[in-house]
Amino acid sequence: MAGLWTYLDGRILRPEDARIGLLTHALHYGTAVFEGIRAYWSEAAGQLNIVAARAHYTRFARSARIMRLPLSEDADELVAITVELLRRSQLREDVYVRPILFAASQDLDVDYRAGGASLAVCLVPMPGQDGQDAHEGAGLRCVTSSWRRVPDAAMPVRAKVAGAYVNSCLAHLEALDAGCDEAILLTADGHVSEASAENLLLLRDGACITPPVTDDILEGVTRALLLRLLTDDLGVPVLERSVDRSELYVCDELLLCGTWTEVAPVTSVDGRAVGDGCPGRIGRELRRRYLAAVRGESPGPAGWLVPVY
């Protein structure tokens, strides 16, 4: 029977049959970790490929360890659950996969450890970004947020923690209210960190510059894949170092990257044009190669695609 399926605590069921209590700890305190994983449909090959599934689930397990949430499944078992959900759902289109591990305690005490954790994996069919104006045409307009990126000293930013995304939501809403598409957050000491839900890549004088993991960025899976494509396929040297805000105004190209966003050119920051104000050559080529690789149309790093069918 076709239709979406969901995984919850060892059971595969219809999304409408999944239930959690209103007193669930994670709902009140954000005590959950999650991932965003994409699977791309290739019409030519008749195949649905999950991108970097093991890398995502490895980060998922690390996030769980940081948050002291028990997770019994290893990365391979989580990949197998995801493959089974996609097969049962018989999807022949691009899909977003959302695994989440959340504190299941029904006690409102801030100590959630006694209540254990629940594991869910959900599927969201979604169109590919190919050809959208924000990526191929006008590009994204960004603004530096008045909200600073939450520091690792206050919250574990290298873990993908649900509660931490309040920081992202506030920054993103501020950008929308300013008539822009996305926000760029600075660290507490004023260095460029990341966008509300994307890592940043600056292209300047033939090199790619990206903020280091020590500047409170999420250690992005898509970021890591793109850096490999830049160096191995395009011959662009990569420098990981702290970035000043003014560098955003003088770079040749600026890209946002993430599982949801893929590769998106930024054409203005704080009202200043990036480069000539149009998506740049390297960014366009990097995006083309990335989309070809995730659809299995060209080689990518070994083992980064998991076929479903």
ChimeraX attribute file (.defattr): number of C-alpha atoms within 10 A of each C-alpha:
attribute: neighborCount
match mode: 1-to-1
recipient: residues
	/A:1	6
	/A:2	9
	/A:3	11
	/A:4	20
	/A:5	21
	/A:6	23
	/A:7	21
	/A:8	21
	/A:9	12
	/A:10	10
	/A:11	10
	/A:12	18
	/A:13	14
	/A:14	15
	/A:15	16
	/A:16	9
	/A:17	10
	/A:18	14
	/A:19	8
	/A:20	11
	/A:21	10
	/A:22	10
	/A:23	13
	/A:24	20
	/A:25	24
	/A:26	23
	/A:27	17
	/A:28	12
	/A:29	15
	/A:30	17
	/A:31	23
	/A:32	25
	/A:33	28
	/A:34	24
	/A:35	21
	/A:36	18
	/A:37	24
	/A:38	23
	/A:39	28
	/A:40	24
	/A:41	24
	/A:42	18
	/A:43	11
	/A:44	9
	/A:45	10
	/A:46	10
	/A:47	20
	/A:48	28
	/A:49	24
	/A:50	27
	/A:51	24
	/A:52	22
	/A:53	27
	/A:54	20
	/A:55	15
	/A:56	21
	/A:57	23
	/A:58	15
	/A:59	21
	/A:60	26
	/A:61	22
	/A:62	17
	/A:63	23
	/A:64	23
	/A:65	14
	/A:66	15
	/A:67	19
	/A:68	15
	/A:69	23
	/A:70	17
	/A:71	16
	/A:72	10
	/A:73	13
	/A:74	13
	/A:75	18
	/A:76	13
	/A:77	13
	/A:78	19
	/A:79	19
	/A:80	14
	/A:81	18
	/A:82	24
	/A:83	21
	/A:84	17
	/A:85	23
	/A:86	25
	/A:87	17
	/A:88	16
	/A:89	17
	/A:90	17
	/A:91	20
	/A:92	16
	/A:93	16
	/A:94	21
	/A:95	22
	/A:96	19
	/A:97	21
	/A:98	16
	/A:99	24
	/A:100	22
	/A:101	27
	/A:102	27
	/A:103	27
	/A:104	24
	/A:105	21
	/A:106	15
	/A:107	13
	/A:108	13
	/A:109	9
	/A:110	11
	/A:111	11
	/A:112	22
	/A:113	14
	/A:114	10
	/A:115	15
	/A:116	14
	/A:117	23
	/A:118	20
	/A:119	21
	/A:120	18
	/A:121	22
	/A:122	19
	/A:123	22
	/A:124	12
	/A:125	15
	/A:126	14
	/A:127	12
	/A:128	16
	/A:129	17
	/A:130	12
	/A:131	9
	/A:132	12
	/A:133	11
	/A:134	17
	/A:135	22
	/A:136	19
	/A:137	13
	/A:138	16
	/A:139	21
	/A:140	23
	/A:141	23
	/A:142	24
	/A:143	24
	/A:144	20
	/A:145	21
	/A:146	14
	/A:147	18
	/A:148	20
	/A:149	28
	/A:150	22
	/A:151	17
	/A:152	14
	/A:153	8
	/A:154	7
	/A:155	13
	/A:156	17
	/A:157	22
	/A:158	18
	/A:159	24
	/A:160	25
	/A:161	24
	/A:162	19
	/A:163	17
	/A:164	19
	/A:165	16
	/A:166	13
	/A:167	15
	/A:168	23
	/A:169	14
	/A:170	15
	/A:171	26
	/A:172	25
	/A:173	17
	/A:174	20
	/A:175	22
	/A:176	15
	/A:177	10
	/A:178	14
	/A:179	12
	/A:180	19
	/A:181	18
	/A:182	26
	/A:183	30
	/A:184	30
	/A:185	27
	/A:186	24
	/A:187	17
	/A:188	15
	/A:189	10
	/A:190	15
	/A:191	19
	/A:192	28
	/A:193	31
	/A:194	25
	/A:195	25
	/A:196	22
	/A:197	23
	/A:198	27
	/A:199	24
	/A:200	24
	/A:201	26
	/A:202	23
	/A:203	23
	/A:204	16
	/A:205	8
	/A:206	12
	/A:207	17
	/A:208	21
	/A:209	21
	/A:210	23
	/A:211	22
	/A:212	17
	/A:213	16
	/A:214	16
	/A:215	23
	/A:216	24
	/A:217	26
	/A:218	20
	/A:219	17
	/A:220	21
	/A:221	20
	/A:222	24
	/A:223	22
	/A:224	11
	/A:225	15
	/A:226	22
	/A:227	21
	/A:228	17
	/A:229	20
	/A:230	20
	/A:231	14
	/A:232	11
	/A:233	13
	/A:234	14
	/A:235	12
	/A:236	17
	/A:237	14
	/A:238	18
	/A:239	15
	/A:240	13
	/A:241	13
	/A:242	17
	/A:243	19
	/A:244	14
	/A:245	17
	/A:246	11
	/A:247	12
	/A:248	23
	/A:249	18
	/A:250	16
	/A:251	17
	/A:252	23
	/A:253	28
	/A:254	28
	/A:255	27
	/A:256	23
	/A:257	23
	/A:258	21
	/A:259	19
	/A:260	16
	/A:261	15
	/A:262	21
	/A:263	27
	/A:264	24
	/A:265	28
	/A:266	29
	/A:267	26
	/A:268	24
	/A:269	22
	/A:270	17
	/A:271	12
	/A:272	15
	/A:273	19
	/A:274	23
	/A:275	19
	/A:276	11
	/A:277	15
	/A:278	18
	/A:279	25
	/A:280	21
	/A:281	10
	/A:282	20
	/A:283	24
	/A:284	17
	/A:285	13
	/A:286	19
	/A:287	22
	/A:288	13
	/A:289	20
	/A:290	22
	/A:291	19
	/A:292	15
	/A:293	18
	/A:294	23
	/A:295	24
	/A:296	21
	/A:297	14
	/A:298	11
	/A:299	14
	/A:300	19
	/A:301	11
	/A:302	6
	/A:303	10
	/A:304	18
	/A:305	22
	/A:306	18
	/A:307	15
	/A:308	19
	/A:309	12
